[in-house]
Amino acid sequence: MTRTVNALLVLVLSGVILAGFYQQYFRDNPICALCYLQRIGMVGVATGLLMNLRFGIRSRHYALSLLSAFFGGGVALRHICLHICPQFPVFGNPVLGLSLYTWSFLVFVCSSLSITVLLFFDPPPEKSMNRFEKMAFGLIVVTTILNIGSTLSWHG
């Protein structure tokens, strides 16, 4: 069960990053350096979870994910604080009434809580990755490559 939850979290993180690409490229929602740092944090969370799928469940892999979630959450909180004053406009188009950086903060909080719950379970016996886990692995790799390409083409 813990391996499946790890793969599901990777898919959720991939979906969030891909939704950011959609906002960036199809909704003309500009991206800033803090947005890129938040994406790096999400990729870091996913990396620890993928290490669990590839090399077996280890607390140090969860530690990498939690550290990345704290980093990304801190960046997202900084982003929120920059735009909380009335004289500063909201950056980007809101989604369901919340800014993208607020959603990012919520993703990092939920990731941290999920990983904390997973730490309570004993690791399952070692086994190779199944199709679902390989799909999660492949999706985050493609998403990360797209993120690197997006960063290299950024003119802001």
MIDOSE-1310 file (N, C-alpha, C; in nm, 2 decimals, decimal comma, always signed):
residues 156
mtrt	+0,08/-0,12/+0,00/+0,00/+0,00/+0,00/+0,09/+0,13/+0,00; +0,19/+0,13/+0,08/+0,28/+0,25/+0,09/+0,34/+0,28/-0,05; +0,38/+0,18/-0,12/+0,44/+0,20/-0,26/+0,33/+0,27/-0,35; +0,21/+0,23/-0,34/+0,10/+0,28/-0,42/+0,08/+0,43/-0,39
vnal	+0,08/+0,46/-0,26/+0,06/+0,60/-0,21/+0,18/+0,68/-0,26; +0,30/+0,63/-0,25/+0,42/+0,70/-0,31/+0,39/+0,74/-0,45; +0,35/+0,64/-0,53/+0,33/+0,66/-0,67/+0,22/+0,76/-0,70; +0,11/+0,75/-0,62/+0,00/+0,85/-0,63/+0,04/+0,99/-0,60
lvlv	+0,13/+1,01/-0,50/+0,18/+1,14/-0,47/+0,26/+1,20/-0,58; +0,34/+1,11/-0,64/+0,42/+1,15/-0,76/+0,33/+1,20/-0,87; +0,23/+1,12/-0,89/+0,13/+1,16/-1,00/+0,06/+1,30/-0,97; +0,03/+1,32/-0,84/-0,03/+1,44/-0,80/+0,06/+1,56/-0,83
lsgv	+0,19/+1,54/-0,78/+0,29/+1,65/-0,80/+0,31/+1,67/-0,95; +0,32/+1,57/-1,03/+0,33/+1,59/-1,18/+0,21/+1,67/-1,23; +0,09/+1,63/-1,19/-0,03/+1,70/-1,23/-0,02/+1,85/-1,19; +0,03/+1,88/-1,07/+0,03/+2,02/-1,03/+0,13/+2,10/-1,12
ilag	+0,25/+2,04/-1,14/+0,35/+2,11/-1,22/+0,30/+2,12/-1,37; +0,23/+2,02/-1,42/+0,18/+2,03/-1,56/+0,07/+2,14/-1,56; -0,01/+2,15/-1,45/-0,12/+2,25/-1,45/-0,05/+2,39/-1,45; +0,06/+2,40/-1,38/+0,14/+2,53/-1,39/+0,19/+2,56/-1,53
fyqq	+0,23/+2,46/-1,60/+0,27/+2,48/-1,74/+0,15/+2,53/-1,82; +0,03/+2,47/-1,80/-0,09/+2,51/-1,87/-0,12/+2,66/-1,84; -0,11/+2,70/-1,71/-0,13/+2,84/-1,68/-0,03/+2,93/-1,74; +0,09/+2,88/-1,75/+0,20/+2,96/-1,80/+0,19/+2,98/-1,95
yfrd	+0,16/+2,87/-2,02/+0,17/+2,88/-2,17/+0,03/+2,90/-2,24; -0,08/+2,86/-2,18/-0,20/+2,87/-2,24/-0,30/+2,97/-2,18; -0,27/+3,02/-2,06/-0,35/+3,12/-2,00/-0,27/+3,25/-1,98; -0,15/+3,26/-2,05/-0,07/+3,38/-2,04/-0,05/+3,42/-1,89
npic	-0,02/+3,33/-1,81/+0,01/+3,35/-1,67/+0,16/+3,36/-1,65; +0,22/+3,47/-1,63/+0,37/+3,48/-1,63/+0,42/+3,40/-1,51; +0,55/+3,36/-1,52/+0,61/+3,28/-1,42/+0,73/+3,37/-1,37; +0,76/+3,35/-1,24/+0,87/+3,42/-1,18/+0,97/+3,33/-1,12
alcy	+1,08/+3,38/-1,06/+1,18/+3,30/-1,00/+1,13/+3,22/-0,88; +1,04/+3,28/-0,81/+0,98/+3,20/-0,69/+0,90/+3,08/-0,74; +0,83/+3,10/-0,85/+0,75/+2,99/-0,91/+0,84/+2,87/-0,95; +0,95/+2,91/-1,01/+1,05/+2,80/-1,05/+1,10/+2,73/-0,92
lqri	+1,13/+2,81/-0,82/+1,18/+2,75/-0,69/+1,08/+2,65/-0,63; +0,95/+2,69/-0,64/+0,84/+2,60/-0,59/+0,83/+2,48/-0,68; +0,85/+2,49/-0,81/+0,85/+2,37/-0,89/+0,97/+2,28/-0,86; +1,09/+2,34/-0,83/+1,20/+2,26/-0,79/+1,17/+2,18/-0,66
gmvg	+1,10/+2,25/-0,57/+1,06/+2,19/-0,44/+0,97/+2,07/-0,47; +0,88/+2,08/-0,56/+0,79/+1,97/-0,59/+0,86/+1,85/-0,66; +0,96/+1,89/-0,75/+1,04/+1,78/-0,81/+1,12/+1,71/-0,70; +1,17/+1,79/-0,60/+1,25/+1,73/-0,49/+1,16/+1,63/-0,41
vatg	+1,04/+1,67/-0,38/+0,95/+1,58/-0,30/+0,93/+1,46/-0,38; +0,90/+1,47/-0,51/+0,88/+1,35/-0,60/+1,00/+1,27/-0,61; +1,12/+1,33/-0,61/+1,25/+1,25/-0,61/+1,26/+1,15/-0,50; +1,24/+1,20/-0,38/+1,24/+1,11/-0,26/+1,14/+1,00/-0,27
llmn	+1,02/+1,03/-0,32/+0,92/+0,92/-0,33/+0,96/+0,82/-0,44; +1,02/+0,87/-0,55/+1,06/+0,78/-0,65/+1,18/+0,69/-0,61; +1,26/+0,75/-0,52/+1,37/+0,67/-0,47/+1,31/+0,55/-0,38; +1,20/+0,58/-0,31/+1,13/+0,47/-0,24/+1,08/+0,36/-0,34
lrfg	+1,03/+0,40/-0,45/+0,98/+0,31/-0,55/+1,10/+0,23/-0,61; +1,21/+0,29/-0,64/+1,32/+0,23/-0,71/+1,41/+0,15/-0,62; +1,44/+0,20/-0,50/+1,54/+0,14/-0,41/+1,48/+0,08/-0,28; +1,35/+0,09/-0,27/+1,28/+0,04/-0,15/+1,26/+0,16/-0,05
irsr	+1,16/+0,13/+0,04/+1,11/+0,24/+0,13/+1,22/+0,26/+0,24; +1,27/+0,38/+0,25/+1,37/+0,42/+0,34/+1,34/+0,55/+0,40; +1,37/+0,57/+0,53/+1,33/+0,69/+0,60/+1,42/+0,81/+0,54; +1,54/+0,78/+0,49/+1,62/+0,89/+0,43/+1,55/+0,94/+0,30
hyal	+1,48/+0,86/+0,23/+1,41/+0,90/+0,11/+1,30/+0,99/+0,15; +1,23/+0,95/+0,25/+1,12/+1,04/+0,30/+1,18/+1,17/+0,35; +1,30/+1,16/+0,41/+1,36/+1,29/+0,47/+1,39/+1,38/+0,35; +1,44/+1,33/+0,24/+1,46/+1,42/+0,12/+1,33/+1,48/+0,08
slls	+1,22/+1,41/+0,07/+1,09/+1,46/+0,03/+1,04/+1,57/+0,13; +1,06/+1,54/+0,26/+1,02/+1,64/+0,36/+1,10/+1,76/+0,36; +1,23/+1,75/+0,34/+1,32/+1,87/+0,33/+1,28/+1,95/+0,21; +1,25/+1,88/+0,10/+1,21/+1,96/-0,02/+1,07/+2,02/+0,00
affg	+0,98/+1,96/+0,07/+0,85/+2,01/+0,10/+0,86/+2,14/+0,19; +0,95/+2,13/+0,29/+0,98/+2,25/+0,37/+1,04/+2,36/+0,29; +1,13/+2,33/+0,20/+1,19/+2,43/+0,12/+1,08/+2,50/+0,03; +1,01/+2,41/-0,04/+0,91/+2,47/-0,13/+0,80/+2,54/-0,06
ggva	+0,76/+2,49/+0,06/+0,66/+2,56/+0,14/+0,70/+2,69/+0,19; +0,83/+2,70/+0,22/+0,89/+2,83/+0,27/+0,89/+2,93/+0,15; +0,93/+2,88/+0,03/+0,93/+2,97/-0,08/+0,78/+3,02/-0,12; +0,69/+2,92/-0,11/+0,55/+2,96/-0,14/+0,49/+3,06/-0,03
lrhi	+0,53/+3,04/+0,09/+0,49/+3,13/+0,20/+0,55/+3,27/+0,18; +0,67/+3,27/+0,13/+0,74/+3,40/+0,10/+0,66/+3,47/-0,01; +0,62/+3,39/-0,11/+0,55/+3,44/-0,23/+0,41/+3,50/-0,18; +0,35/+3,43/-0,09/+0,22/+3,47/-0,04/+0,24/+3,61/+0,03
clhi	+0,34/+3,61/+0,12/+0,37/+3,73/+0,20/+0,40/+3,85/+0,11; +0,46/+3,83/-0,01/+0,49/+3,94/-0,10/+0,37/+4,01/-0,15; +0,26/+3,93/-0,17/+0,14/+3,98/-0,23/+0,02/+4,00/-0,14; +0,05/+3,99/-0,01/-0,06/+4,00/+0,09/-0,11/+4,14/+0,12
cpqf	-0,02/+4,24/+0,10/-0,05/+4,38/+0,12/-0,14/+4,43/+0,01; -0,24/+4,52/+0,05/-0,33/+4,56/-0,05/-0,27/+4,64/-0,16; -0,16/+4,71/-0,14/-0,10/+4,79/-0,25/-0,03/+4,70/-0,35; -0,01/+4,57/-0,32/+0,06/+4,48/-0,42/-0,05/+4,39/-0,49
pvfg	-0,05/+4,39/-0,62/-0,15/+4,31/-0,69/-0,12/+4,16/-0,68; -0,23/+4,09/-0,69/-0,21/+3,94/-0,70/-0,14/+3,90/-0,82; -0,05/+3,81/-0,81/+0,04/+3,77/-0,93/-0,03/+3,66/-1,00; -0,06/+3,67/-1,12/-0,12/+3,56/-1,20/-0,27/+3,55/-1,18
npvl	-0,33/+3,46/-1,26/-0,48/+3,44/-1,26/-0,51/+3,34/-1,14; -0,61/+3,38/-1,06/-0,65/+3,28/-0,95/-0,72/+3,16/-1,01; -0,70/+3,05/-0,94/-0,77/+2,92/-0,97/-0,86/+2,89/-0,85; -0,98/+2,88/-0,88/-1,08/+2,85/-0,77/-1,07/+2,95/-0,66
glsl	-1,04/+3,07/-0,69/-1,03/+3,18/-0,59/-0,90/+3,20/-0,52; -0,80/+3,11/-0,55/-0,67/+3,12/-0,48/-0,56/+3,13/-0,58; -0,46/+3,21/-0,54/-0,35/+3,23/-0,63/-0,27/+3,09/-0,64; -0,19/+3,08/-0,75/-0,11/+2,96/-0,77/-0,01/+2,93/-0,66
ytws	+0,05/+3,04/-0,60/+0,14/+3,02/-0,50/+0,07/+2,98/-0,37; -0,05/+3,02/-0,35/-0,13/+2,97/-0,23/-0,16/+2,82/-0,25; -0,20/+2,78/-0,37/-0,22/+2,64/-0,40/-0,09/+2,56/-0,38; +0,02/+2,62/-0,42/+0,15/+2,55/-0,40/+0,18/+2,53/-0,26
flvf	+0,15/+2,63/-0,17/+0,17/+2,61/-0,03/+0,09/+2,50/+0,02; -0,04/+2,49/-0,02/-0,13/+2,38/+0,02/-0,08/+2,25/-0,02; -0,02/+2,24/-0,14/+0,04/+2,11/-0,19/+0,15/+2,07/-0,10; +0,24/+2,16/-0,06/+0,35/+2,13/+0,02/+0,31/+2,08/+0,16
vcss	+0,21/+2,15/+0,21/+0,15/+2,11/+0,35/+0,09/+1,97/+0,34; +0,01/+1,95/+0,24/-0,05/+1,81/+0,22/+0,06/+1,70/+0,20; +0,16/+1,74/+0,12/+0,27/+1,64/+0,09/+0,34/+1,61/+0,22; +0,37/+1,71/+0,31/+0,43/+1,69/+0,43/+0,35/+1,60/+0,52
lsit	+0,22/+1,63/+0,53/+0,13/+1,55/+0,62/+0,12/+1,40/+0,56; +0,11/+1,39/+0,43/+0,10/+1,25/+0,38/+0,23/+1,17/+0,40; +0,34/+1,23/+0,39/+0,47/+1,16/+0,41/+0,49/+1,13/+0,56; +0,44/+1,22/+0,64/+0,45/+1,19/+0,79/+0,36/+1,07/+0,82
vllf	+0,25/+1,06/+0,77/+0,16/+0,94/+0,79/+0,23/+0,82/+0,74; +0,29/+0,82/+0,62/+0,35/+0,71/+0,56/+0,47/+0,66/+0,65; +0,53/+0,75/+0,72/+0,64/+0,71/+0,81/+0,60/+0,62/+0,92; +0,47/+0,62/+0,95/+0,42/+0,53/+1,06/+0,41/+0,39/+1,02
fdpp	+0,41/+0,36/+0,89/+0,40/+0,23/+0,84/+0,53/+0,16/+0,82; +0,54/+0,03/+0,85/+0,66/-0,05/+0,82/+0,68/-0,06/+0,68; +0,80/-0,06/+0,63/+0,83/-0,07/+0,49/+0,79/-0,21/+0,44; +0,73/-0,22/+0,32/+0,69/-0,35/+0,26/+0,82/-0,42/+0,22
peks	+0,81/-0,55/+0,19/+0,93/-0,62/+0,14/+0,97/-0,56/+0,00; +1,10/-0,58/-0,03/+1,15/-0,53/-0,15/+1,09/-0,59/-0,27; +1,06/-0,52/-0,38/+1,02/-0,57/-0,50/+1,04/-0,47/-0,61; +1,04/-0,52/-0,74/+1,06/-0,43/-0,85/+0,94/-0,34/-0,87
mnrf	+0,96/-0,24/-0,95/+0,85/-0,14/-0,98/+0,75/-0,21/-1,08; +0,62/-0,19/-1,05/+0,51/-0,23/-1,14/+0,48/-0,13/-1,24; +0,39/-0,15/-1,33/+0,36/-0,06/-1,44/+0,32/+0,08/-1,39; +0,23/+0,08/-1,29/+0,18/+0,20/-1,23/+0,29/+0,29/-1,18
ekma	+0,38/+0,23/-1,11/+0,50/+0,30/-1,05/+0,59/+0,35/-1,16; +0,61/+0,27/-1,26/+0,69/+0,31/-1,37/+0,63/+0,43/-1,45; +0,50/+0,43/-1,46/+0,43/+0,54/-1,52/+0,45/+0,67/-1,44; +0,44/+0,66/-1,31/+0,46/+0,77/-1,22/+0,60/+0,82/-1,24
fgli	+0,70/+0,73/-1,25/+0,84/+0,76/-1,26/+0,86/+0,84/-1,40; +0,81/+0,78/-1,50/+0,82/+0,84/-1,64/+0,76/+0,98/-1,65; +0,64/+0,99/-1,59/+0,57/+1,12/-1,59/+0,65/+1,23/-1,52; +0,71/+1,21/-1,41/+0,78/+1,31/-1,34/+0,91/+1,34/-1,41
vvtt	+0,97/+1,24/-1,47/+1,10/+1,27/-1,55/+1,07/+1,36/-1,67; +0,96/+1,33/-1,74/+0,92/+1,42/-1,85/+0,88/+1,56/-1,80; +0,81/+1,56/-1,69/+0,77/+1,69/-1,63/+0,90/+1,77/-1,59; +0,99/+1,71/-1,54/+1,12/+1,77/-1,49/+1,19/+1,82/-1,62
ilni	+1,20/+1,75/-1,72/+1,27/+1,79/-1,84/+1,20/+1,91/-1,90; +1,06/+1,91/-1,90/+0,99/+2,03/-1,95/+1,02/+2,15/-1,86; +1,03/+2,13/-1,73/+1,06/+2,24/-1,64/+1,20/+2,30/-1,67; +1,29/+2,21/-1,70/+1,43/+2,26/-1,73/+1,42/+2,34/-1,86
gstl	+1,35/+2,29/-1,96/+1,34/+2,36/-2,09/+1,27/+2,49/-2,07; +1,17/+2,49/-1,99/+1,09/+2,62/-1,96/+1,19/+2,72/-1,89; +1,27/+2,67/-1,80/+1,36/+2,76/-1,73/+1,47/+2,82/-1,83; +1,51/+2,74/-1,92/+1,62/+2,78/-2,01/+1,56/+2,88/-2,12
swhg	+1,43/+2,87/-2,14/+1,37/+2,96/-2,24/+1,30/+3,08/-2,17; +1,32/+3,10/-2,04/+1,26/+3,21/-1,97/+1,33/+3,34/-2,00; +1,26/+3,45/-2,02/+1,32/+3,58/-2,05/+1,28/+3,68/-1,95; +1,25/+3,64/-1,83/+1,20/+3,74/-1,73/+1,31/+3,78/-1,64
